[in-house]
Amino acid sequence: MTAAENVEPVLRVRGLTVEFTTADGVVHAVTDVSYDVAAGETLAIVGESGCGKTVSALALLGLLPRPQGRVSAGSALLDGRDLLAMDERELRAVRGRQIGMVFQDPMTSLNPVLTAGAQIEEALTAHDPSLPQADRAARVVELLTLAGIPDPARQAAAYPHQLSGGMRQRVMIAMAMANSPALLVADEPTSALDVTVQAQVLDVLRTAQQETGAATILITHDLGVVAEMADRVAVMYAGRIVELADVRTVFDHPRHPYTAALLSSLPRLDTNHRRLAPIAGQPPSLLDPPPGCAFHPRCGLSDGRLPCRTDVPPRHGTDVDGQSAACHYWNEVGPRQGTAIS
Amino acid sequence: MSEWGLFRRRFMRHRLAVGASLLLLLIAAAALFADRIAPYAFDAIDLPNRSKPPTLDGWHVFGTDKIGRDYFSRVLYGTRTSLLVAITVALLSTAIGTVVGAVAGYYRGWIDELLMRVTDFVLSLPFLAVLLVAAAYVGQGSPGRVAVILALLLWTNIARIVRGQYLSLREKEFVEAARALGATDARIIFRHILPNTLGPIIVNATLCVALAILLESTLSFLNFGIQPPNPALGKLIADGQGSMLTQWWLVTMPGLAIVAICLSINFVGDGLRDALDPAQAVR
């Protein structure tokens, strides 16, 4: 449990709903998503590919692909100002200044023709054009040092293709942290990296966050990363948050059958299971989601009970403080056997 | 190795391009310093020595024309005029085309539609007819005006190329990353995307120089381009064509100059394309 719980959150998202208009109809990519993130806290958003985790983050920055994607409802208060109601000019002032974003693939997210230092300087000049060149250069070195890049003055002059994947992601982190944002959004920051480099980059991310006290949203499908980094976890399924709780609670006693199934699908070292336990079936099409609870066709707990097929379950508070689960029968989900991974 | 070092190594491998760029530099330098190099003034009449074939006698290496003007000097000054016009055309049309293509490709939608229909319109104009009409009304004589007219007709190619580049580059993640940093559209267009398209733009600009020389020569040949007393290569050929059979050098020498310039520029363009094309990155 973090001490941050009693203070005003940096970001307060309420009822965020995102739709995409496609040739086949309207895709409900994100539905009624609500969460808070406090300063210094890391909220992990986990879920399968296409469950809406990235879209919900892009919506905050006003970076949804246009004209197809649009926010159809909800609010997202950053320091009391609603991001979703801002016009392009206001958003531009927020992006990179109050919200830093780290993208998934450092191979393609850096501009191949600009040096690492020049790209970090871009982040500085975008928000303070009057900053003298010498100050900018000094700040670049400072940021590269923060990101754990050896020999920063020399690496600032390197082009992206001269840097390794891990180094590039460090540069991305330095860019995101350039203006000491209040909120850091990291979208699968380690998914494109070698396993050996992942831990180092996570370390850098954690250091950067601690130095600036930024609230962090960490988007990932990797439960190992969640266990490593997160204070709290939001599990998304079919565009909705199905469970929200602090990280220990999620791993010890999840209250949504999807979370439980996700955890039991992990390979484990402490049991003798020969095979992994996958979740049967496919995630639903967001074009035409099943009625009632979107998870019920794959749910082992539902057993075809009527409410699951007709009513969308609201998020119930559970007996654990700060935990909520969107399941009609949350109290039937038993505690997890064995130890949590980490 | 630095980008520049890589580029130089790949370009050096292209022997023809290296030779062509040396020749081009030589021609350009000769044209630039025509005042110092030319043995005679381009309009110095010397009736006793008229219609001489190329000879070392009096250093009339390209011969003399019907009123005894030294033809080497005239070709040299003509080259200067033609090159100057061509480079102006290339710079102007590249600038116009790049901005049009960048804006169209970046914003897409109705802006793209509008700009591309304008581009199609200019492309569909019967080139020579429009050139002649335009030259007849506004362009007669002055090299500057000829250059502007040519540029206003030649920007379409580069606009289409740049638009294509922007259409694909705008979807790149580094553009989204730049947007997430709070960069304005103008900054994304010119600072983040433009450097990524420099290769095709430079190559096209070089080829545009060659095309402009040919077109300017055509105009001058048809008596609609640069007017006397300024010598231009096309004009020299036009003046000499009446006596092509008896005084072959009057047509051949400026013709050779045009061929040499255009060929070298095309070779240099080829070499640049190979050296700048990241798809062929040989390390």
Interface residues (C-beta under 8 A of the other chain):
Chain A: L61 L63 R92 A93 V94 R95 G96 R97 I99 M101 F103 D105 T108 S109 L110 N111 P112 V113 L114 E122 A123 A126 H127 Y159 M172 M175 A178
Chain B: E3 K172 E173 F174 E176 A177 A178 R179 A180 L181 G182 A183 T184 R187 R191 H192 P195 N196 L198
